[in-house]
């Protein structure tokens, strides 16, 4: 991530909801978004920070 890139705080908040609740399906009720939309937003955040997470039910990679 370069100095000019900013992390999307909305995507970070959604990521935290997914992580705290244990997955995409669980986070749909609190966020009002579909699991597919949450997955896309988590993927976008991962691309911004340059790392994959394991919170969406898949192993993290470095």
N, C-alpha and C positions, 0 to 999 in steps of 0.2 A: 504494500500500500504506500503510495507516495504522499508527500506532505500535503498536497492539494486535494487529496481524496478525503471525503468525509463519510463516516459511518452513518447509515440511516438509523436514526433513533427509533423510528417506527418499527423497522425490521428487528432491531435489537430487543425492543419490548416484546414483539411477537416471539422471538427466539426464547426469551426468558419464560414466557407463558408455556411454550412447548416443553422446555426443559423442566420446569417446575411441576407441570401436570403429567409428565411422563410420556408424551407423544403427541402427534398431530391430531389424532381423533379426539383425545381428551381436551385439547385446547380449542376445538371448534366451538364448544358451548360458551366459553368465556370470551372468546374474541369475536364471535359472530361471523367468522370466515370459514370457508370450506377447507378440508384437509389439503386439497390440491393447491389452493391459494397459499396456505401456510407453508407448504413444502416449497413453493416457488420463492416465497419471501425468505425462508431460511437459506435456500440455495443462493439467493442474491446476497445475503449477508456473508455467507461463507466465501463467496467470490470477492467481496469487498475486503475481507480480512485475510484472504489467501490461505484458508485452512478449512477442512471439513470437520463438522461436529458429529457426535454420535447421538445427539438428542432426538433425532428424527427416526430412530430405530435402525440405524446402520452404523457399522464400525467407523471410528474416526481414523483419518490418515494424516500423516504429517507431510 
